[in-house]
Amino acid sequence: MYLYYLNFFITIILLVIIGMWGRMFYLWIRSIRYTPKLIEKNVKFLSPPPKVSIILPARNEEKRIKKCVESLLDQDYSNFELILVNDGSTDKTLDIIKQISMNDDRVKVIDLK
């Protein structure tokens, strides 16, 4: 008799768990249907896009600054300015960022003493 009640109790628990999983699956499917799309057909894009300022502080970064700045300048967004701040470097960081700013009008250099 004891095993009968134990089997009945385990069966009820398993049915409750299956029901909870079924409910979660239903809610998941419903949320997919009603989730707003990221790209809408009638979206008006801003023209021209707003200007963005990127501020990059650097101190003693002569080994890495050129690669970092080049990756920032190679991005897809077109309307931005890059402000490079030399924070009292004792290596050639200032020379490197000045050279980069001479080649690109989007780059501005600020030298802090």
Helices and strands as residue ranges (DSSP letters): H 2-34, E 52-58, H 65-73, E 80-87, H 93-103, E 107-112
